[in-house]
Amino acid sequence: MAGSLAGEGAAVADGRRGGPLIVTEDVELLDDLLRLCAAAGAEPEVHHGPPGRRGGWERAPMVLVGDDAAARCRGAGRRKGVMLVGRDQDDPDVWRRAVEIGAEYVLRLPDSEGWLVDQIANAAEGVGRPALTVGVLGGRGGSGTSTLACALAVSAARSGRRTMLIDADPLGGGIDVLLGGERAEGMRWPDFAQSKGRLGGGALEDSLPALHGLRVLSCGRDDEVVIQPQAMRAVLAAARRLGGVVVVDLPRRVDEGVAEALAQLDLGLLVVPGELRAVAAAKRVAATARMVLDDLRVVPRGPYTSGLDGQWVARAVGLPLVGELPLESGLLVSQDEGSPPGGSVRGPLARFCSAFWEQVAAAGDTSPMSRPPEGGRA
């Protein structure tokens, strides 16, 4: 789950910030750092020594100082986001040099390359707090997970949150249908299913259909697609870097791609119909999901079998109760008329979703920051 180590650099006109400042005369190290900046989609500024205080040293979102240039940077102003970078794994003086220039991290290449690419990209994109990421999965087939996922996303977008809805169920028929956007222009999962490496958050957002105030990544209906774990990781990481809210519609069956999605969630909601067979099935789904996801909560859904209620379902499944998913008459008719699930502000489903987001905000749920690589802080 990606965090940001960016400093206080100025924003550029298009919302992205400038690339990192690189300070080194080591040609081979410079080639490596330029390659990593290119992989992160950032354009760096290169100096042999630190520029003046009014120049790039303070303005850049982050500063990468080569081992060879550390002595020349001793007099530069102290600031956040300075990293000392080199290749010598056994250099006994590296920590002393890091302290002298006020470096926050000591990085050794090639071991730290993947982590450094993420931090360069985060700095260039001006990443702040990552998106709260909520997954919805069903205790059994037909639980209404896609309906709830859509309603949560629509409700979040209506409240002004930056919102992305991601369909992670290739057999679900395409979640854009529920939003009335099956013909909307934009990319679907077949365009991303084989992605590897890093995706830019802004590029992902711009490529997706915009429906009801949110962006939607849906599975297609014409092409059978297998979402590889690397693709799921890249897409969700990019979505999270945008901030706001990400809602993920998940299948019951946990394969490697779904396991990757579960690992990216801050919170999971398990929708369980109020009947004994559904409860039994939901316990198996919960046991599998909790191998990856720490925070999983139950959303019971009526009508209930005689003798059951929402509290009983939550106790039987062994998960905290979020609230009972309300029934909403006329939902299918509303969809046929172009209103998505949760689109009716006064409807019980919209009220449930609004209360959920208020509850989450009141609890102050946050996402953990990414950990530095081995070597870590100076």
C-alpha positions as CSV (number, residue, x, y, z in Angstrom):
1,M,0.0,0.0,0.0
2,A,1.8,3.0,-1.3
3,G,2.6,6.0,0.7
4,S,4.5,9.2,-0.2
5,L,7.9,10.5,0.9
6,A,7.5,13.7,-1.1
7,G,8.8,17.0,0.2
8,E,7.1,20.4,-0.1
9,G,7.8,21.0,-3.8
10,A,5.6,23.3,-5.8
11,A,2.8,21.9,-8.0
12,V,3.0,22.3,-11.7
13,A,0.2,23.6,-13.9
14,D,-1.4,20.2,-14.7
15,G,-1.5,19.0,-11.1
16,R,1.7,16.9,-11.4
17,R,4.8,18.1,-9.6
18,G,8.3,18.3,-11.1
19,G,10.5,15.2,-11.1
20,P,13.3,14.6,-8.6
21,L,16.5,16.4,-8.3
22,I,19.5,14.1,-9.0
23,V,22.9,15.2,-7.7
24,T,25.8,13.0,-9.0
25,E,28.8,12.9,-11.3
26,D,28.9,9.1,-11.3
27,V,27.9,8.3,-15.0
28,E,26.8,4.8,-14.3
29,L,24.7,5.7,-11.3
30,L,23.2,8.6,-13.2
31,D,22.2,6.2,-16.0
32,D,20.5,4.0,-13.4
33,L,18.6,6.9,-11.8
34,L,17.5,8.3,-15.2
35,R,16.2,4.8,-16.1
36,L,14.2,4.6,-12.9
37,C,12.8,8.1,-13.4
38,A,11.7,7.1,-16.9
39,A,10.0,4.0,-15.5
40,A,8.2,6.2,-13.0
41,G,7.1,8.7,-15.7
42,A,9.1,11.5,-14.1
43,E,11.5,14.1,-15.7
44,P,14.4,14.8,-13.3
45,E,16.6,17.8,-12.9
46,V,20.3,16.8,-12.9
47,H,23.2,18.7,-11.1
48,H,26.7,17.8,-10.2
49,G,26.3,19.7,-7.0
50,P,23.4,21.1,-5.0
51,P,21.8,24.2,-6.7
52,G,21.2,27.3,-4.7
53,R,18.6,27.4,-1.9
54,R,16.2,29.2,-4.3
55,G,16.8,26.6,-7.0
56,G,16.0,23.0,-7.3
57,W,17.2,21.8,-3.9
58,E,14.2,23.2,-2.1
59,R,11.8,23.2,-5.0
60,A,12.1,19.5,-6.1
61,P,9.7,17.0,-4.5
62,M,12.6,14.8,-3.6
63,V,16.4,14.8,-3.9
64,L,18.5,11.8,-4.9
65,V,22.2,12.3,-3.9
66,G,24.8,9.9,-5.2
67,D,27.4,8.6,-2.9
68,D,30.0,10.5,-4.9
69,A,28.2,13.8,-4.3
70,A,27.5,13.6,-0.6
71,A,30.5,15.8,0.4
72,R,29.4,18.5,-2.0
73,C,25.9,18.6,-0.4
74,R,27.0,19.1,3.2
75,G,26.2,22.8,3.1
76,A,22.8,22.5,1.4
77,G,19.7,23.4,3.4
78,R,18.0,20.7,5.5
79,R,14.7,19.5,3.9
80,K,12.5,16.4,3.7
81,G,12.8,13.8,0.9
82,V,16.6,13.6,0.6
83,M,17.9,10.1,-0.2
84,L,21.5,8.9,-0.4
85,V,21.8,6.4,-3.3
86,G,24.7,4.1,-4.3
87,R,25.7,0.6,-5.1
88,D,28.3,-0.4,-2.5
89,Q,26.5,-2.8,-0.2
90,D,29.4,-2.8,2.3
91,D,30.4,0.9,2.5
92,P,31.1,1.5,6.3
93,D,30.8,5.3,6.0
94,V,27.5,5.5,4.2
95,W,25.5,6.2,7.4
96,R,27.9,9.0,8.4
97,R,27.5,10.7,5.0
98,A,23.7,10.3,5.2
99,V,23.6,12.1,8.6
100,E,25.9,14.9,7.3
101,I,23.5,15.8,4.4
102,G,20.3,15.1,6.4
103,A,19.2,12.1,4.2
104,E,16.1,10.4,5.3
105,Y,16.9,7.1,3.5
106,V,20.0,5.2,2.4
107,L,19.3,3.2,-0.7
108,R,21.5,0.6,-2.3
109,L,20.9,-0.4,-6.0
110,P,19.8,-2.6,-7.5
111,D,18.1,-4.0,-4.3
112,S,16.0,-0.8,-3.8
113,E,15.0,-0.1,-7.4
114,G,11.4,-1.2,-7.2
115,W,10.7,0.8,-4.1
116,L,12.5,3.8,-5.4
117,V,10.5,3.8,-8.7
118,D,7.3,3.9,-6.6
119,Q,8.6,6.8,-4.5
120,I,9.7,8.8,-7.5
121,A,6.3,8.4,-9.2
122,N,4.5,9.3,-6.0
123,A,6.6,12.4,-5.6
124,A,6.0,13.4,-9.2
125,E,2.2,12.8,-8.9
126,G,2.0,14.7,-5.6
127,V,0.5,11.8,-3.8
128,G,-1.0,12.5,-0.4
129,R,-3.2,10.2,1.7
130,P,-4.1,7.0,-0.2
131,A,-7.7,6.2,-1.1
132,L,-9.8,4.3,1.4
133,T,-10.3,1.0,-0.4
134,V,-13.4,-1.0,0.4
135,G,-14.2,-4.5,-1.1
136,V,-17.6,-6.1,-1.3
137,L,-18.0,-9.9,-1.6
138,G,-20.9,-12.2,-1.3
139,G,-21.6,-15.0,1.2
140,R,-23.3,-17.0,-1.7
141,G,-24.2,-16.4,-5.3
142,G,-26.9,-13.8,-5.9
143,S,-26.2,-11.9,-2.6
144,G,-26.3,-8.5,-4.2
145,T,-22.7,-7.6,-3.9
146,S,-22.6,-5.7,-7.2
147,T,-25.6,-3.7,-6.3
148,L,-24.1,-2.7,-2.9
149,A,-20.7,-1.9,-4.5
150,C,-22.4,0.4,-7.1
151,A,-24.5,2.1,-4.4
152,L,-21.4,2.7,-2.2
153,A,-19.5,4.2,-5.1
154,V,-22.4,6.4,-6.2
155,S,-23.0,7.6,-2.7
156,A,-19.3,8.4,-2.2
157,A,-19.2,10.3,-5.5
158,R,-22.4,12.2,-4.6
159,S,-20.8,13.4,-1.3
160,G,-17.9,14.9,-3.2
161,R,-15.3,12.2,-2.7
162,R,-13.0,11.3,-5.6
163,T,-14.3,7.8,-6.4
164,M,-13.3,4.8,-8.5
165,L,-15.3,1.6,-8.8
166,I,-13.4,-1.5,-9.9
167,D,-15.0,-4.7,-11.1
168,A,-12.9,-7.7,-10.0
169,D,-15.4,-10.4,-11.1
170,P,-14.8,-11.4,-14.7
171,L,-17.9,-13.6,-14.6
172,G,-20.2,-10.9,-13.3
173,G,-21.2,-9.6,-16.7
174,G,-19.7,-6.1,-16.3
175,I,-20.6,-3.7,-13.5
176,D,-21.0,-0.8,-16.0
177,V,-24.3,-2.4,-16.9
178,L,-25.7,-1.6,-13.5
179,L,-24.6,2.0,-14.0
180,G,-26.2,2.2,-17.4
181,G,-22.8,2.7,-19.0
182,E,-22.2,-0.4,-21.0
183,R,-21.8,1.7,-24.2
184,A,-19.7,4.4,-22.5
185,E,-16.3,5.1,-24.1
186,G,-13.3,4.1,-22.1
187,M,-11.1,1.2,-21.3
188,R,-12.2,-2.1,-19.6
189,W,-10.2,-4.9,-17.9
190,P,-9.2,-6.5,-21.2
191,D,-7.0,-3.4,-21.8
192,F,-5.3,-3.9,-18.5
193,A,-5.4,-7.6,-17.7
194,Q,-1.8,-8.3,-18.8
195,S,-0.3,-5.1,-17.3
196,K,3.0,-5.4,-15.4
197,G,4.9,-2.9,-13.5
198,R,3.5,0.5,-12.6
199,L,0.5,2.4,-13.9
200,G,0.1,6.2,-13.5
201,G,-2.9,7.1,-11.4
202,G,-3.9,10.0,-13.5
203,A,-3.5,8.0,-16.7
204,L,-5.7,5.2,-15.3
205,E,-8.4,7.7,-14.2
206,D,-8.4,9.5,-17.6
207,S,-8.8,6.2,-19.5
208,L,-11.9,5.0,-17.7
209,P,-15.6,5.7,-18.4
210,A,-17.0,8.5,-16.2
211,L,-20.5,7.5,-14.9
212,H,-22.5,9.3,-12.3
213,G,-19.6,11.3,-11.0
214,L,-17.2,8.4,-10.7
215,R,-14.7,6.4,-12.8
216,V,-15.5,2.7,-13.5
217,L,-13.2,-0.1,-14.5
218,S,-15.5,-2.9,-15.6
219,C,-15.0,-6.4,-17.0
220,G,-16.0,-6.7,-20.6
221,R,-18.8,-8.9,-21.9
222,D,-17.3,-10.0,-25.3
223,D,-13.9,-11.2,-24.2
224,E,-13.2,-13.8,-21.4
225,V,-10.4,-12.3,-19.4
226,V,-8.2,-13.6,-16.6
227,I,-6.9,-10.8,-14.4
228,Q,-3.3,-11.6,-13.5
229,P,-2.1,-10.7,-10.0
230,Q,0.4,-8.3,-11.3
231,A,-2.3,-6.4,-13.2
232,M,-4.6,-6.3,-10.2
233,R,-1.7,-5.0,-8.1
234,A,-0.8,-2.3,-10.6
235,V,-4.4,-1.1,-11.1
236,L,-5.3,-1.0,-7.5
237,A,-2.0,0.7,-6.5
238,A,-2.6,3.4,-9.2
239,A,-6.2,3.9,-8.0
240,R,-5.2,4.2,-4.4
241,R,-2.6,6.8,-5.2
242,L,-5.4,9.1,-6.4
243,G,-6.9,9.4,-3.0
244,G,-10.6,9.5,-2.1
245,V,-12.4,6.2,-2.3
246,V,-11.9,3.0,-4.2
247,V,-14.7,0.4,-4.2
248,V,-14.0,-3.1,-5.4
249,D,-16.7,-5.6,-6.5
250,L,-15.2,-9.1,-5.7
251,P,-16.2,-12.7,-6.6
252,R,-16.6,-15.4,-3.9
253,R,-13.9,-17.6,-5.4
254,V,-10.5,-16.4,-4.3
255,D,-7.8,-17.0,-7.0
256,E,-4.4,-15.3,-7.1
257,G,-5.8,-12.1,-8.7
258,V,-8.6,-11.8,-6.1
259,A,-6.1,-12.6,-3.3
260,E,-4.0,-9.6,-4.5
261,A,-7.1,-7.4,-4.4
262,L,-8.0,-8.5,-0.9
263,A,-4.4,-7.7,0.2
264,Q,-4.9,-4.1,-1.1
265,L,-8.2,-3.5,0.9
266,D,-8.5,-1.5,4.0
267,L,-12.0,-3.0,4.7
268,G,-14.1,-5.8,3.4
269,L,-17.9,-6.1,3.5
270,L,-19.4,-9.6,3.3
271,V,-23.0,-9.6,2.1
272,V,-24.9,-12.5,3.6
273,P,-28.6,-13.3,2.9
274,G,-30.6,-14.2,6.0
275,E,-30.9,-18.0,5.5
276,L,-29.1,-20.9,7.0
277,R,-27.5,-22.2,3.7
278,A,-26.2,-18.7,2.9
279,V,-24.7,-18.4,6.4
280,A,-22.9,-21.8,6.1
281,A,-21.5,-20.7,2.7
282,A,-20.5,-17.3,4.0
283,K,-18.5,-18.9,6.8
284,R,-16.3,-20.6,4.2
285,V,-15.9,-17.5,2.2
286,A,-15.0,-15.5,5.3
287,A,-12.4,-18.1,6.4
288,T,-10.7,-17.9,3.0
289,A,-10.8,-14.1,2.7
290,R,-9.5,-13.6,6.3
291,M,-6.3,-15.4,5.3
292,V,-5.4,-12.2,3.4
293,L,-7.7,-9.5,4.7
294,D,-7.6,-8.4,8.4
295,D,-10.7,-6.3,8.5
296,L,-13.8,-8.1,7.3
297,R,-17.3,-7.2,8.4
298,V,-20.7,-8.6,7.7
299,V,-23.7,-7.0,6.0
300,P,-26.8,-9.2,6.5
301,R,-29.6,-8.9,3.9
302,G,-33.2,-9.9,4.4
303,P,-35.7,-11.3,4.1
304,Y,-34.8,-13.6,6.9
305,T,-35.7,-17.2,7.6
306,S,-37.9,-17.6,10.6
307,G,-35.9,-17.2,13.8
308,L,-33.0,-15.3,12.2
309,D,-32.1,-11.6,12.2
310,G,-29.1,-9.5,11.4
311,Q,-27.4,-9.9,14.8
312,W,-27.8,-13.7,14.6
313,V,-26.2,-13.8,11.1
314,A,-23.3,-11.7,12.3
315,R,-22.7,-14.0,15.3
316,A,-23.0,-17.1,13.2
317,V,-20.5,-15.9,10.6
318,G,-18.2,-14.6,13.4
319,L,-17.7,-11.1,12.0
320,P,-18.5,-7.6,13.2
321,L,-21.9,-6.2,12.1
322,V,-21.8,-3.1,9.9
323,G,-25.6,-2.9,9.5
324,E,-28.5,-4.6,7.7
325,L,-28.7,-4.1,4.0
326,P,-32.2,-2.7,3.4
327,L,-34.6,-3.9,0.7
328,E,-35.5,-1.3,-1.9
329,S,-38.6,-1.8,-3.9
330,G,-38.6,-0.7,-7.5
331,L,-34.8,-1.0,-7.8
332,L,-34.9,-2.8,-11.2
333,V,-37.5,-0.3,-12.5
334,S,-35.2,2.6,-11.5
335,Q,-32.2,1.0,-13.2
336,D,-34.3,0.6,-16.4
337,E,-35.0,4.3,-16.2
338,G,-31.3,5.2,-15.9
339,S,-31.0,5.5,-12.1
340,P,-28.1,3.4,-10.7
341,P,-28.3,1.5,-7.4
342,G,-28.2,4.1,-4.6
343,G,-29.2,6.8,-7.1
344,S,-32.3,7.8,-5.3
345,V,-31.1,10.0,-2.5
346,R,-34.1,9.3,-0.2
347,G,-34.1,5.6,-1.0
348,P,-33.1,3.1,1.8
349,L,-30.1,1.9,-0.1
350,A,-28.7,5.4,-0.5
351,R,-29.3,6.2,3.2
352,F,-27.6,2.9,4.2
353,C,-24.5,3.9,2.1
354,S,-24.4,7.5,3.3
355,A,-24.5,6.2,6.9
356,F,-21.7,3.8,6.2
357,W,-19.4,6.5,4.8
358,E,-20.2,8.7,7.8
359,Q,-19.4,5.8,10.1
360,V,-16.1,5.2,8.4
361,A,-15.2,8.9,8.5
362,A,-16.1,9.1,12.2
363,A,-13.9,6.1,13.0
364,G,-10.9,7.8,11.3
365,D,-10.0,4.7,9.2
366,T,-6.6,5.3,7.6
367,S,-4.3,3.3,5.3
368,P,-0.8,2.3,6.3
369,M,2.2,3.9,4.6
370,S,4.6,1.8,2.5
371,R,7.7,0.5,4.2
372,P,11.1,1.6,3.1
373,P,13.4,-1.1,1.7
374,E,16.2,-2.9,3.6
375,G,18.6,-0.2,4.7
376,G,15.8,2.1,5.5
377,R,16.0,5.4,7.3
378,A,19.2,7.1,8.1
